[in-house]
Every structure is written in C-alpha cells, then in structure tokens.
Amino acid sequence: MSDTASPSPTPPRPAGRAKPRQSDIARAAGVSQATVSLVLRGAATGVVLAPETRRRVLSAAEELGYVPDPVATRLAAARNGMLGLYTFSTTFPTDVAHSYYPVLVGVEEEAAAQGQDLILFTGASRAADPTSDAAAVRRVRAADGCLFFGRHVPRDPIRRLSEDGFPFVYIGRREEPGISYVGADYVSASAEVAARLAALGHRRVRYLRENDDAPASTDRERGVADGARGSGLETDGLVERTDGGDVEARLARWRDEGVTAVITEETDTGAALSGLTAAVARAGLSCPGDLSLALLGTPAAAPAAPVPGLAGAISGFGVPMREMGRAAVRLLLDLIEGGPAPRSHLLACEPVAGATIGPPHPGR
C-alpha cells in the first residue's frame, strides 16, 4: 500500500482545537486518512506500507503534537493503572552509582505497593538537549499521570501539561507556578551544616557550588548564607562557583586567606565535589586535619577505594531520595483521583556526622 500525493507543508496546529486530528496528519504528510490510521495503530497483517510513507506520517504526527489517547479506547472514567516516569537527565538512572537511582527505587517500590505499572519514558536519549524534547514530553499522556525529575525542566511543554489538567508531580522543588512537587528541605539542612562548623570554632568558610542555577543548588546556597549569618561566620566572599576544573588554584588562595573549612554540593554531575577532593589530594592536605570539608548531600555510592586526604565518610547531610520517590507516587495518585493541585511537600534531610569536619587547626 502506498500514497503518491505530495505532502503539503506541515500546517500550524489548528486554532481552538485541543489536539490535532488524523485528518490534519494526513494533509501534512500527503497521504490518506486510512494510511495515517494504519501507521499510528500498526498496519494489519498482509498490509505493506512503504518506509518513506511511514516516516512522513510519523514525522507529521510529531510535528503537530499528535498523541494517541488511550482513554479514547475505554470508558471515559476508567484508568489504565499506568504511571509515567520521565527524567531530564542525559541517561536514565538505572545504575546504582547514579545520584538519581534511589529516586527510581522509591518510585518502583511505591508503585508496586499501590498496584500501579510504570512506563519509563526515554525521550532524553533522543535529543541533544533533553530539556528541549517537547515531543517526548507530550507522549507522557499515554499514562494516567507522570513523575518528572532532573535538574532542569522544559518550561513550555510542562506548562501545556498543566494548562490541560494532566496530572503530574515533579520530584524536587520547582519555582514554576502550577507545578506539584515533592522535594528536600535543602535550606534548613544547609543552614545547619554552616552552624555546625561555626560551633566547632570556624569563622572563615567557603561554599563551592556548580555554575548552573537549578533550584536545588539555589536552595543550598540560601541555606549556607542563612546559617553563616545566623552563627557568626564571615560572609564576605562566602560563595564561589566552579565547573570542577579550577579548584586547585582556589584552594591555595583560600589557604592564604585563612579559610579553615569548605562546603560543597553533591549533584548529578559531581563536578564540584570531585574537583575539590582531587585538589585536596594533590595539595597533600588532610580533612579534617588541615581543612574541614562538608558536603550538602551524600554521594550515591561509596568510592571503591579511600579518597586521599579524607579521614572517612564526608560530613554533611543525606538527601531522602528514596522517600521522595515514594511520596511523589502517593501525591500523583491523589491528583489522578481529583485531589487539589498544585501541592508541594518538602522532606527533612538527615544529618551525617562523617569524619571530615573538626575544629580549626591550631594557628589557622
């Protein structure tokens, strides 16, 4: 089976219509509506479609934002018992060493407990910039609702989901209006870390964070600044940013300036932490003997070998990633059942005593 009509330029989405129709796709692809139906539902046995015809139909469908609606094939009030899970990370976090892996575990545990299946959307692997893959975000409508996580969010596709009333929950605090989320209380936990260093006698501290402005990093910086002001730490020059490759020179300068403690953050890239620990090792310093080191968040997995210069586990706090995943599933199910939205919930972070902070070295 083939079509010979020339495709017309893909038209803009028809005004006033919530979703494009198969007739719109047919016109854009230059094929019949019957061909569109065959491509989108899977051609029947014995029907052969030219590969180019199939490509044109799928391309037009994606360009127009067509998403098959499973609700149309069942009673209007029915649910399919499937929850979407979409990450804006460059790879899906199936490795136990991935910082988001505990989130996935928590989601899976709670979904199973609630009798729900999961659909893992992998659109991030198809785009050079996973936060710009609007077509992949639209496909989450195949589920009853969706969970999103990752440091950055494509605002327009998410806004459209919100405007259409599609139930979704973000795992991690968001600043955009209309988004329900479950996050961690980084502000309070980070302030407590700064106060802990002050109580040990530190006065000159630096906070090393990464360059981007994800809400988790912004919250950590706010907490460190609040804790520093409230506990008597010096705040001039408190915060510095890095991509992880320029820390050695900074560390030497900090030592000359009398800095006795450094706080850094754990992220999905680990750039600030790995840059700092490498610089400490190259400088032949020890933590906490020469310099106290605190981490806002815990690495996803323990290092295979001791990190040179570190006396043991890094002090700071742990992020309740697993419980965030579980709580997000519960909130999403409530939204699917018609609960009020948007809603937000922040979970407390647990202090980690660790072995890398102590009183300032005498004379420092």
C-alpha positions in Angstrom: 0.0 0.0 0.0 1.4 3.4 -0.9 0.3 7.0 -1.5 1.6 9.2 -4.3 0.2 12.6 -3.3 2.8 15.2 -2.5 2.9 16.2 1.2 1.9 19.8 2.0 4.0 21.9 4.3 3.2 20.9 7.9 0.5 23.4 9.0 0.4 25.1 12.3 -1.8 23.5 15.0 -5.4 24.3 14.2 -6.6 27.2 16.3 -9.2 26.4 19.0 -8.6 22.6 18.9 -7.1 20.9 21.9 -5.5 18.1 19.8 -4.7 17.6 16.1 -6.8 15.0 14.2 -5.7 12.2 12.0 -7.0 14.2 9.0 -4.6 17.0 9.9 -1.7 14.5 9.8 -2.9 13.1 6.5 -3.0 16.5 4.9 0.5 17.4 6.2 2.0 14.0 5.1 0.3 13.9 1.8 -1.4 10.6 2.4 -4.9 9.3 3.0 -6.5 9.3 6.5 -6.7 5.5 6.2 -3.0 5.3 5.8 -2.5 7.5 8.8 -4.7 5.2 10.9 -2.7 2.2 9.7 0.6 3.7 10.6 -0.5 5.0 14.1 -2.2 1.8 15.2 0.2 -0.6 13.4 -0.6 -2.0 10.0 -2.8 -5.1 9.8 -1.3 -8.4 8.8 -0.7 -8.5 5.0 -0.7 -4.7 4.6 2.7 -3.4 3.4 3.5 0.3 3.9 6.4 2.0 2.1 9.1 3.0 4.7 9.0 6.6 3.3 5.2 6.8 3.8 5.5 5.6 7.4 8.3 8.1 8.0 6.3 11.0 6.6 3.3 10.1 8.7 5.2 9.8 12.0 7.2 13.0 11.3 3.9 14.9 10.7 2.3 13.4 13.8 5.2 14.5 16.0 5.4 18.0 14.4 1.7 18.5 15.0 1.9 17.2 18.6 -0.4 14.3 18.0 -0.5 11.9 21.0 -2.7 8.7 20.9 -5.1 9.0 23.8 -5.6 5.6 25.5 -8.7 7.0 27.2 -10.5 7.0 23.8 -10.4 3.2 23.7 -12.0 2.6 27.1 -14.8 4.1 29.2 -14.2 7.8 30.0 -13.9 7.3 33.7 -11.6 4.3 33.5 -7.9 4.3 34.4 -5.2 2.2 32.9 -3.2 1.8 36.1 0.0 3.1 34.5 2.2 5.9 35.8 4.8 7.6 33.6 8.4 8.3 34.9 10.4 10.8 32.9 13.9 12.1 33.7 15.6 15.2 32.2 18.9 13.6 33.0 21.0 12.6 29.9 20.7 8.9 30.8 18.0 7.0 32.6 19.3 6.3 36.2 19.4 2.5 36.2 23.0 2.4 37.5 23.2 2.1 41.3 26.0 4.7 41.2 23.7 7.3 39.6 22.7 10.0 42.0 19.0 9.6 41.0 18.9 5.8 41.3 17.4 5.9 44.9 14.5 8.0 43.5 13.8 5.3 40.9 13.9 2.6 43.7 11.4 4.6 45.8 9.1 5.2 42.8 9.2 1.5 41.9 8.5 0.4 45.5 5.5 2.6 46.0 4.0 2.0 42.5 4.1 -1.7 43.2 2.6 -1.2 46.6 -0.2 0.8 45.0 -0.8 -1.8 42.2 0.4 0.6 39.5 2.6 -0.2 36.5 5.4 2.2 35.4 6.1 3.5 31.9 9.7 4.7 31.6 9.9 7.4 29.0 13.3 7.6 27.4 13.0 10.7 25.2 16.1 12.2 26.9 18.3 9.8 24.9 16.8 11.0 21.6 17.7 14.7 21.9 21.0 16.6 22.1 19.3 18.7 24.8 16.9 16.6 26.8 15.2 19.6 28.2 14.1 20.7 24.7 12.4 17.4 23.6 8.8 18.7 23.7 7.5 15.8 21.6 8.8 13.3 24.1 7.2 15.2 27.0 3.8 15.1 25.1 4.0 11.3 24.9 3.6 11.0 28.7 -0.1 11.5 28.1 -0.3 7.7 27.4 -0.2 7.2 31.2 -2.7 8.3 33.8 -0.2 10.8 35.1 3.6 11.3 35.2 6.5 11.8 37.5 9.3 14.1 36.3 12.8 14.6 37.8 16.2 16.1 36.8 17.9 19.4 37.5 16.3 21.3 34.6 12.8 21.4 33.1 11.5 22.4 29.6 9.1 25.1 30.7 6.7 25.3 27.7 5.9 21.6 27.4 5.4 21.3 31.2 3.2 24.5 31.2 1.0 22.9 28.5 0.5 19.8 30.5 -0.5 22.0 33.5 -3.0 24.0 31.4 -4.5 20.9 30.0 -5.1 19.5 33.5 -2.8 16.5 33.0 -1.8 15.1 36.4 2.0 15.2 37.1 4.4 15.6 40.0 7.9 16.8 39.9 10.5 15.2 42.2 12.5 18.1 43.5 11.4 21.6 44.3 10.3 23.8 41.4 9.8 27.5 41.1 7.4 27.5 38.2 3.8 28.2 39.2 1.2 25.4 38.9 3.7 22.5 39.4 3.1 20.0 42.2 6.3 18.7 43.7 7.9 16.6 46.4 11.4 17.9 47.4 14.0 18.1 50.1 14.4 20.9 52.6 17.9 21.9 51.5 17.6 25.3 53.0 17.3 24.2 56.6 19.8 21.3 56.2 22.4 23.6 54.6 22.0 26.2 57.3 22.5 23.5 60.0 25.8 22.4 58.3 27.1 26.0 58.4 26.0 26.4 62.1 27.8 23.1 62.9 31.1 24.5 61.5 30.7 27.7 63.5 30.1 25.7 66.7 33.4 24.0 66.1 35.2 27.3 66.0 35.4 28.1 62.3 34.9 31.7 61.2 36.2 31.9 57.6 34.4 29.4 55.4 33.9 29.0 51.6 30.9 27.4 49.8 31.8 25.9 46.4 28.9 25.3 44.2 28.4 24.5 40.5 27.7 27.1 37.8 24.1 26.3 36.9 21.1 27.7 38.7 19.0 24.6 39.4 16.6 25.1 42.4 18.4 22.5 44.5 21.7 24.5 44.2 19.9 27.8 44.8 18.3 26.4 48.0 21.6 25.1 49.3 23.3 28.4 48.8 20.5 30.2 50.5 20.8 27.8 53.5 24.5 28.2 53.8 24.2 32.0 53.7 21.4 32.0 56.3 23.4 29.7 58.5 26.5 31.7 58.2 24.8 35.0 59.1 23.0 33.4 62.0 26.1 31.8 63.5 28.7 34.4 63.2 30.6 33.1 60.2 32.2 35.7 57.8 30.0 36.2 54.8 32.4 38.2 52.5 33.4 36.1 49.6 31.4 33.1 51.1 30.2 31.7 47.8 32.2 30.7 44.7 31.2 28.8 41.6 33.1 26.2 39.6 32.8 23.7 36.8 35.2 21.5 38.7 38.4 22.2 36.7 39.8 25.2 38.5 39.7 24.2 42.2 43.4 23.7 42.9 44.3 27.4 42.5 41.3 28.4 44.5 42.3 26.0 47.3 45.8 27.6 47.6 44.2 31.1 47.7 41.8 30.0 50.4 44.6 28.7 52.5 46.4 32.0 52.1 43.2 33.8 53.2 42.9 31.8 56.3 39.9 29.7 55.2 39.6 26.7 57.5 36.5 24.9 56.1 34.9 24.4 52.7 31.3 23.3 52.0 30.4 21.9 48.6 27.3 20.3 47.0 26.6 16.9 45.5 24.8 16.9 42.2 24.2 14.5 39.3 27.4 15.7 37.7 29.5 15.6 40.9 31.7 18.3 39.4 32.3 20.5 42.4 32.9 17.6 44.8 35.3 15.7 42.5 37.2 18.9 41.7 37.5 19.7 45.4 38.6 16.3 46.6 41.1 16.0 43.8 42.6 19.4 44.7 42.9 18.4 48.4 44.7 15.2 47.4 47.1 17.0 45.0 47.9 19.6 47.7 48.7 16.8 50.2 46.1 18.1 52.7 44.0 16.1 55.1 40.4 16.6 56.1 39.8 17.5 58.9 43.4 17.9 60.0 44.3 20.7 57.6 40.9 21.7 56.3 37.3 20.7 57.3 35.1 19.6 54.4 31.3 19.3 54.4 29.0 18.0 51.7 25.5 19.1 51.1 24.1 15.8 50.1 25.6 12.3 50.0 27.3 10.6 47.0 25.1 8.0 45.5 27.7 5.2 46.1 30.7 4.9 48.3 34.1 5.2 46.5 35.8 1.9 45.6 38.9 3.0 47.5 39.6 5.5 50.2 39.8 9.1 48.9 43.3 10.5 49.5 43.2 13.2 52.2 39.8 12.3 53.6 39.7 10.6 57.0 36.4 8.7 56.1 32.9 9.5 55.1 32.3 13.1 54.3 30.3 15.1 56.9 27.1 16.9 55.9 23.6 15.6 55.3 21.8 12.9 53.4 19.0 13.5 50.9 15.9 11.4 51.3 15.8 10.4 47.6 14.0 7.1 48.1 11.3 8.6 50.3 10.9 11.5 47.8 10.1 8.9 45.1 7.6 7.1 47.2 5.9 10.3 48.4 5.7 11.6 44.8 3.9 8.5 43.7 1.3 8.9 46.5 0.8 12.6 45.6 0.4 11.7 41.9 -2.2 9.1 42.6 -4.1 11.6 44.7 -4.0 14.1 41.8 -5.2 11.5 39.3 -8.2 10.9 41.6 -9.1 14.6 41.5 -7.2 15.9 44.6 -6.4 19.6 44.7 -3.4 21.0 42.8 -0.8 22.3 42.8 0.6 20.9 46.0 4.1 20.8 47.4 5.9 18.9 50.2 9.5 19.2 51.4 11.1 16.3 53.3 13.7 16.8 56.0 17.3 15.8 55.3 19.2 13.7 57.8 22.5 15.0 59.3 25.6 12.9 58.5 28.3 13.1 61.2 31.0 11.8 58.9 34.7 12.2 59.6 35.8 15.3 57.7 35.0 18.2 59.9 36.6 19.2 63.2 37.9 22.2 65.0 40.2 24.5 63.0 43.9 23.5 63.0 45.8 25.5 65.7 47.2 28.6 64.2 44.8 28.8 61.3 
